[in-house]
Amino acid sequence: MSVVKNTILEVVYAVIPMSVVVIVLQFTVIWIPMEMFYTFLFGLALVSIGLILFLIGVHSGLLPVGEMIGSALPRTGKVWMVLLFSFIMGFAVTVAEPDVWVLSGYVTQASGGAIPQTSLILAVAIGLAVFVTLSMVRIVTGWSINYFLIAGYGTIFIVASLPFVSEAVIPISFDAGGVTTGPMAVPFILAFGVGVASVLKSKTNSQDGFGLVALASIGPVIAVMVLGMIYQIPEDVEMATDQGDYTLIGTLGKVSVALTPLILFFLFFQFYILKLSAGRVVKLLFGVFLTLIGMTLFLHGVHVGFQPAGTEMGQNLGDLSYNWVMIPIGFILGFTATFAEPAVRVLNQEVEKVSSGYIPQKVMLYTISIGVAISIALAMARILYGLPLVYMLITGYTIALIMIFFTTREFTSIAFDAGGVATGPMTVTFIVAIALGFSDVLEDSNPLVEGFGMISLVALAPILSVLTLGLLYGAKEEQND
């Protein structure tokens, strides 16, 4: 019961602050049609209930499966088997990640169907699977995460600079790396990695416990850029106004297909390696069933409520004569979404533990929340004034990669994992929709180029914040020595 209670509180804390801000904006600035506003509230209810059921299912069904499989694989004594199933697991869990489905739906809408949703999901899943496998190589070998991060981000910026990579794909690519750190992929990958590391009895468990997500999220960025070489996107593409005829049954069918690889993955290990009791299997499968229902309600709420209402809100703000107000509104939305995000609070606890209490949780909370607020305000300014995303990201990640040589490996791993904690459900599902609508009505603005990229800036802010605190912590230790 404690898991259910805590999950309900987590979702309520995550949803209420953002909802209050949106309601205030509706009756002061935005004024979308009341029928659409009621649809937003209905979507909000579906998203909240769906997220509660989804998270309960993940904790009771999928997390134990991830840790058991991660513990069982190394006992086979075959490294190739660990790596092979790391790839399969990474692929299966990404296909079932709700945030990936949400982003891919927005991309298909903004590209007018030029980038198919299924192709984007598969590209993201393959990219993450490859880098999850590389993460397992790091655990097995004990190599420093710094080398992997430098090589990974170096590859990203080299590929991004190639002349045949479409400009429109670059913001989507970086956003794809951010959405893979969602409520499905992160817990499962971490549980899987903890299981592997515990059996290998790594001497650097505290360091191996972090960094898995950071490395995994590099793969989708590269994979989507490669996808952009395959699909030639017209420069005059227009955002689709018809968002499709979504039904609850149709969404349930898609989610069932998405979860099938993960279920088959578990059943294979159950029959050949785990051999759990019938009672335990039934309990785990019930958790998977809750995940199925929760993800269905979540995605349906996004489709029928968040997506149309968010787009309309962004368009209304863009039509204002004082549309610069979107910048402070972005700051407020970013702060409230991050300040209430449960994953951020979990990260804060870990940093306080690693720093032996020197960096209090409140300091981390305000630092990350303000950093994300600034990043979303910057994303809105980019849409409004056409600021170049690539230069922002290159500057930010170059600073981060330089900083890792002046802080501890623990802080480096935590910092890059922190890039995913701020991209919570409200940011991915709702603020992105507002950004798309905002960019759609601005003159000389392409929603496919300017409408995306916000998630990548949000993911960068906590990295710089935690690394900065790591430097301050290191300086304090030197003074004490």
HELIX and SHEET records of a PDB file:
HELIX    1   1 SER A    2  LEU A   25  1                                  24    
HELIX    2   2 GLN A   26  ILE A   30  3                                   5    
HELIX    3   3 MET A   34  GLY A   57  1                                  24    
HELIX    4   4 VAL A   58  LEU A   62  3                                   5    
HELIX    5   5 LEU A   63  ALA A   72  1                                  10    
HELIX    6   6 PRO A   74  THR A   76  5                                   3    
HELIX    7   7 VAL A   79  VAL A   95  1                                  17    
HELIX    8   8 PRO A   98  ALA A  110  1                                  13    
HELIX    9   9 GLN A  117  THR A  141  1                                  25    
HELIX   10  10 ILE A  145  ALA A  160  1                                  16    
HELIX   11  11 VAL A  169  VAL A  179  1                                  11    
HELIX   12  12 ALA A  185  LEU A  200  1                                  16    
HELIX   13  13 ASN A  205  ASP A  208  1                                   4    
HELIX   14  14 LEU A  212  ALA A  216  1                                   5    
HELIX   15  15 ILE A  218  ILE A  230  1                                  13    
HELIX   16  16 LEU A  248  PHE A  269  1                                  22    
HELIX   17  17 GLN A  270  LEU A  274  3                                   5    
HELIX   18  18 ALA A  278  GLY A  301  1                                  24    
HELIX   19  19 VAL A  302  PHE A  306  3                                   5    
HELIX   20  20 GLN A  307  ASP A  319  1                                  13    
HELIX   21  21 ASN A  323  VAL A  325  5                                   3    
HELIX   22  22 MET A  326  PHE A  339  1                                  14    
HELIX   23  23 PRO A  342  VAL A  354  1                                  13    
HELIX   24  24 GLN A  361  TYR A  385  1                                  25    
HELIX   25  25 LEU A  389  MET A  403  1                                  15    
HELIX   26  26 ILE A  404  PHE A  406  5                                   3    
HELIX   27  27 ARG A  409  VAL A  421  1                                  13    
HELIX   28  28 PRO A  425  MET A  426  1                                   2    
HELIX   29  29 THR A  427  ILE A  431  3                                   5    
HELIX   30  30 VAL A  432  VAL A  441  1                                  10    
HELIX   31  31 PRO A  447  GLU A  450  1                                   4    
HELIX   32  32 MET A  454  ASN A  480  1                                  27    
END                                                                             
